[in-house]
Amino acid sequence: MSNFSGAQREHLTPRAQAISTLFERHFRAEIAEALLSEKPAPRVEIPKAWLQARDQKAPPPSPAQLVLRYWGELSRNDAKKLAKRLMSEDLRTGLLLPQKDRDDLEKLVQPNAKTPMADRSQVSDQLTETLELRKIRKGDEGSFWGWLKELLKDLYPGHDGVFRDIKPTVDNDGRPEDQDTPPGPEDEPTTPPPPTSGTPGPQQIGYQTLRLNIDRVRCLRRTRGEAGDDEMAMGGVAVHGPLAYNSNPSLANGEQFGPTDLGSFSQGQREVFNPPLLAHEYDLGGLNLPHVFLPLFTLAELDPAGGFMDFLTELMTSIEAEISSYELFNLIYAYYNAISVAVLVPLTISFILTGPIGVAIVGIVGIVVGVAAIFLALGTGNRDDIFDVREIFLALTQQTLAGPPFNGTSRTDTEEMIIHGDGGRYQVDFHWQLAGQIPVLGISDQDPPVWTQP
């Protein structure tokens, strides 16, 4: 399958695009089959360990179930029309899919089938192949960390330096360090002096909050929905967690932010926000370096029935649970178990949701959330039309505070992202802002919180 998602997700690397493609194929077939069979989409068998790690007693609905619920009640005729579109149309452009893709979907969709769609679409096997999990050699610690670094680079392009030292080995003082890259004589020590009473701990971030601010929004092309201007809003799900295993225990469950009204947009209109419009604010209290922030951000063209924010929050949990059922967690668990003694880190499902492995899992979940969102505009329930879901990545480390993107200040440069949805195309310009600096011994209020020896 080569055309699903297509150029509309041009921000993805080839491997991330492959993940997007295989899940779009799977969801198309699963939802179309449910529409034609007039039966609810099947639940996914979620591992008990995942439910315990997330403190949930019952499995969440599957992504297909959530999409069908978002659409609302459909007549038999509407259901058949939607199934036909899912099996034949590029949902972003309205053009026909290549014949090979249509033939493949025709074979997959079997309303009377007894086996689950996941078995027929082979999504688990294909995910294992796409992630190249077989590259990890049993008992070979180096192959595991090498594989994980390459995966993180593909999921978060442009942030290679952040993932250079993710291997959690332990030195004589019990502090994690990367023994593969011993410090040279030119390297400065990275361990700060002990804090004075009332100041942050050795590796605390040094600010009270981190803000994701929106500078400008521009309508490059209106949506193809109702006549008149687009009534736009923004929102998403904010995730964060440690990039190291010696910090907080796991990535935090997603926190919903928004919806925030952006106003009405006509073709070519640009709205400049001065002061910048706050999308989300992270509380940095108690968080240590290094730490990553992963908001899943999207736009929506608002309709009377609403609903897009609750959907996104539920969808993220659903997709994380579904991916866990495709043996991904079990495979990582098994591979890592072979080297866990050497790394001295206890292995649990909670651990897999921690540090760089957890960051990789969230990256995959973010891609799949974006895939599921493209189906929402097909419904007839007059719900909000959700655009592409974009995962914004920021790592706070000593290096990123002193160098790019903060460069010794409390603000990053403005970046732009293009977001598509329901035929529309919007440009969103944003930046990050640290606020509420905490005074540190030997560091002035004007300096960034870079931890070095005095």
N, C-alpha and C positions, 0 to 999 in steps of 0.2 A: 504494500500500500504506500503510494508515494505522494499523493496529492492532498491527503487530509491535513487540515490546518494551513498548509501551504505558506506562501510568502507573507501572509498576515501575521505570522509569528516570527518575523525575521530577526528578532532579538535573541532567539534561541541558538545555541550551538548545535552542530549536527547530532550529537548524542541526545541532547535535551529534546530536539525536534523529533528524534526517533521515539522517545518515550511518549511525547505528545501524540504522535501518529498512531502508535499501537493502542493507546487508551481511547482515542477518538473512534477508531475502528470498533473496539470492543463495546463502547457505550452506544454507538449508533445501532449495532446489531441487537444489543440487549434491550434497548428502549423500543426499537421497531418491533421486535418479537413480542414484547408485552402489549403493545398497541394492537397488533393483529390477533393475538390470542385472547384478548379481553380478560387477561389474568394479571394480577399485580406482578411487578418485577420481583424475582426471588430475592430473599435475604441472603446475605453472605455469611458463611460460617467463620466467625471471628475467634481466634485463639483465646482461651481463657486467660492466658498470661497477659495478653494485651488489655483485656477488660480490667484485670487487677491493677495493672500499671497505671491505667487512666481512671481507676476508681469508679468504674461503671459496672452496673449489674446486668444490664441488657444491651445487646448489640445495637448500634445506631442503624437507621435505615440505610440501604445501599444508595449510592449516587443516582442510579436509575430510578429508584423509588422516589427520591427527593425531586428529581426533575419532573416526573409524572405528577407528583403532588403539587408542584409549583404551577403546572399548567392548569390544574383544576379539572372539573368534569368536562369530558369530551363526548360529543356524539359519535356514533359508530362511523359515520361518514368522515367526520373530522379526524378521527383516529387513523383511518385508512389513508387519508391524504398526508398526514404527518409521517406515517410510516414510509410512504412512497418517497417523500422528500428526504428522509433520513437515509434511504437506500440508494439515492440517485443524485443528490444535489450537494455542491460545495456550499455549506451554510453561510460562509462569509461573503461569497461573491454572487451566489444565485446561479452559477454556471453548473453544467453537468459534470459529475465526476468522470474520470477516465473509465473506459469500458471494463478494464481489469478490476478496478475497485468495485464497480457495480456488480460484476459477476461474483466477486468474492462475497459481498454482502448477501446476495441472493442465496448463496450456498449456506452461509452462516445462519440466516434467519429461518427458523423452523418452528412455527407456532405450536406444533404438537410434540416437540422434542422432549425426551425424558431426561437428557443429560443437561447440566447447567451450561450456560453460555460461556463461562470462564474456561470450561474444559474444551469446548469446541473452538473458541477463539485463540486458545493457547496463550492467553495473556501472561500467565505466570512464567512459562518457558521463555517467551519472547522477552519479558522483562529481565530475566536472569541473563539471557544472551546479550541484551543491549547494555546492561550494567557490567558485563564482562566479569562476572563473579568467579568464573573458572580460572581467572588469572591468579587468584589467591592460592598459593601452594600450602598444603597442610603442614602445620608446624613451622612455617616460614614467616616470622614476624615482619621482616622487611617487605615481603610481597604484599602483605595486608595493608601496611601504611602507604606503600607506593600506589596500590590500587585506589585507596581512599583519597589520596591527594589528587590523583588524576580525575577522579569522579567529581570532586569538589570544584576543580578548575573548570570542568565542563558545565557544571550547574551554576556556577557564579563566575562567568568570564570577566577578566580584568582585575581579579582579586588574588592572583597567584601567590603574592608575597604573604598574604594573611595565613595561608595554609602551609607554610614552609616548615613550621616547628610544631606540628600537631601530635607527634608521637609521644605518648605519656610514659616515659621511663622515670625512674626515681633515683635521686642521688643519695649520698650518705646522710644528708640533712633532711631527707624526706620531701625535698622540693622537686617537682617535675622539671625535667630538662631534656633537650634533644641531644643525645650522645653522638648522633651521626654528624653534627656540625659543631665541634668544640669551638669555643670563642677564641679568636685570634688576639694578638697583642693590641690591635687597634680597637677592639670592641670594648665598649664601656660596660660595666656591670649593670645587670638589669634588676637586681634586687635592691630596693630602696632602704634607707635607714629606718630603724624602728620608729613608729609614729609617736608623737607627743600626745598626751591626753587631750582629747577634744578634737583631734585631727583624724583624717581618714586612715584606714589601715594600709598596709604596705602596697597592696595592688588595687585599692579602690579607685574608682574612676575620677573622683575629684569634682564632680558636678552633681547637682540635685536632679536635673531632668534633661532629657533629650527630645527635641521637637522635630517632627517632620513637617516642614512648612511648604506651602504652595505659593509660588510667585506669580505664575501666569497660566491661563488656560485658553487655548485657541481652538476654534472649530474649523478644522480643515475640510470636512465634508459632513453635512447633516445626515441624520439617520433617515431611514426610508419608511418610518412609521407615519404617525398622524401629520396632517398638514400644519404649517406654522413652525414656530421656533422650537428647538429642543429645550425641554426643561431638565436641566442637568443637576446631578448630585454626585458626591464622592463618598467613599467609605471603604471599609475593608476589615481585615483581621490582623491584629498585631501579635507577632510571636517574638520571643527573645530567649536567649539562653547562653550558657558559658561555652567558650571554645576550648576549654580545658577541663580535665576530669578532677581537678583539685578544687573546684569552685562549687557553685550551687548545683543541686543534684540533677536537674534535667531541664529540658526546654519547657518553658511555661506553655500551658494550653493557650490557644488563641483568644485574644481579647478583642471584642468587636469595637470598632470605632466608626463614627458617622451614624446615619447619613448626614452630610453637610450640604446644604443647598448652595449651588454655584450660580444660579440664575438662568436666564434664557439666552440661547445662542442661535444666531442665524449664520448662514454660510460665510466663512471668513472672519467672523467676529472674534476679537481677542479681549479677554478680561484680565487686567493687571490688578493684583491685590497689594495694596500699600496701606498698612503694614501687611506682611505675608499672612495668608490664611492658614491657620493651624489645622493639619489633618489629624495628627495624633501626637500625644506626649507620653513618653516612657518615664516612669519613676525609677531613678537610678540608685535609690537608697539601698545599701547593702550589697550592690553588685560589684564584682571584681573584674579586673582586666585578666585575660582578654574576654570580651563578650560580644556576641553578635545580635543584631536586630534585623528582623525579617518581616516587615509588614507586607501582607498581600493587599495590594491597592487596586481599586477599580472605580470606574464611573458607571452611572446608570442614567438612562433617560426615563424620567419618572412618569408613571401612569397611575390612575386613580386607586387601583387595588394595592399598590405598593409591594413591599415584601422582600426587597433584595438583601437587606442587611442580615436579617435572621437566617435567610437561606445560606448566605456565605459562611456564617459561623457553623451552622449545622453541616454544611457540605464539607468543610475542612476536616471535621471529626470523622465524617463518614468515609472520606477517601483514605485518610490515614488508617482507619480500621480495615478497609477493603484491601489496601496494599499489604497489610500485615497478613491477610489470609492467602496471599499469593506466594507464600514461602519466603518472601524477602527477608523478614525478620529472622525466620528460622535458619536461612542460609547464612546470614551474617553471624548469627549466634553460633552456628556450628563451626564456621571458619574461624571466628575469633576465639572460640573455646580452645582450639588447638594451640593458641599462643598466649592465652590469658595468664598462665602461670608466670611466663617471662615478664609480662607487662605489669603484674601485681595489681590488677584492677578486678574487683568482683564482677561477675557477669550476670546480669539480669535483663529482662525486657526494659526496665527503667533505665539501665545503663545504655542500652541501644538508643534510647531517646535522649542521650546526654552527649555533650561535647561534639566533636566533628562528625561522628556517625549520626547523631541526632540532626545536625545541620544538613547533612546530605539527605536524610529522610524528609525533612521539611522542604528541601529543594524539589524533591520528586513530587511531594504532595502539592506544592505550589503549581507545578506544571500541570498536574492532573486536574486541579481545581479550575485552572484556566480552560482546560478542554471541556469540562462539564458545563461551564458557564455559557458556552456558545449555543447550547441547545435551548436556552431559556426563552429567547425571543420568538421561538416557533409556536408557543402556546397561544390559546385564544382567551385566556382568563384576564386580559387587560392588566397584567402585572408589570412591574418595572422591567425595562429591557437592560440587562446587565451586559457590560462591555467585557473585553478581555481582562483577566485578572493578572496583574503584573506583580512579581515578587521583587521588592527593593531590598538590596543587601547593604548592610553597613557593619563593619567590624571595628570595635573600639579596642585598640591595643596601644602600647607605648609607641609603636612605630607609626600608626595611623594618626595619633594625636600630634606627634612631633613633625611628621611628614604628611604626604597626601593621604586623605583628602582635607585634613584640617590645617596642616602646615603651621602648627604652633598657634592657631587661633581657635575660637570657639564656633566657627561657622565654616561649612564647606562651600565650594563654588556651586553655582546653579547647574543642575543637570536637566535634561529633557527626556521624556519618553512619549512614544506614540501609542495610543490605545484605540483599538477598533471595536465596534459593536453595532449590530443591526444596520449594517451598511454605512455607519458613520465612522469618522476618523478624527480624533482629537489629539492635540499636543498639550502635555502637562509639564510645566517647568517647576522644579522643586529643589530644596536644599535642606540640610540638617543643621540644627542649632543646639549647642550645649548651653544650658542656663543654670544659674544659681551656683557659681563656683564656690567650693569649700576651701578655705585657706589651709595651706599645708606648710609645715615648718621648712624654712629655707627656700620657699617659692612664693613670689609676690602674687598679689591678686591679679596682676596683668598677664602673668605667665600661664601657658597651658600646663595641665597637670601631668608633666612627663617625669617619671620616677627615675632620678639619677642620684648618684652620691654627691654630697655637697663638695 
